[in-house]
Amino acid sequence: MSWIILIVSGALEAVWAAALHRTSQVQGRARILPAALFLASVIASTAGLAIAMQSIPIGTAYAVWVGVGVVLTSVYAIVTKGERPTAPRLLLLSGIAVCVVGLKAVA
């Protein structure tokens, strides 16, 4: 169960990163929704990481949390045309994903 919580928490890291980016792109009252989403997702993401760390070693948990967040944030940026899906970028992101799976396999 801790691994599921950790993966969901990593996904929420991507949500708060995207929401934080959106707060800088809008003006006035329109900033309230992405700011609220940022706040809720950062709290949930960090809380999930803390829960997962009760049974997963700290280094492993943190690396997986960050890895999931990095890969999903980059996928979001590629899908929304914020970044170009170059071959080196996709190869390196795949490497991060493989390392996350590897950490699960050896933990």
C-alpha positions, 0 to 999 in steps of 0.5 A, a space after each residue: 500500500 505504501 508504494 501506491 501512496 508513493 506513486 500517487 504522491 509523485 503524480 500529485 507532485 506533477 499536479 502542483 508543478 503544473 498548477 504553479 506554472 499556471 499561476 504565473 500565466 493568468 491574471 487577477 481572479 483567474 489565479 485563485 483556482 490554480 493557486 488553490 490546486 497548487 496548495 491542495 496538491 502540494 499538501 497531499 503530495 508531501 503528506 503521502 510522501 511522509 506516509 510512504 516513508 514510514 515503511 519505505 527507506 527515505 532515500 528510495 522513497 524520495 528518489 521514486 517520488 521525485 522521479 515520478 514527479 519529474 517524468 509526469 511533469 515533463 510529459 505534461 509539458 510535452 503534451 501541452 506544447 511547453 517542451 519539444 519531445 526531442 529524442 534525447 529528452 525522451 531517452 533520458 526521461 525513459 531512463 529516469 522511469 526505468 530507474 524508478 522501477 528498478 528502485 521498486 524492484 530492489 527495495 
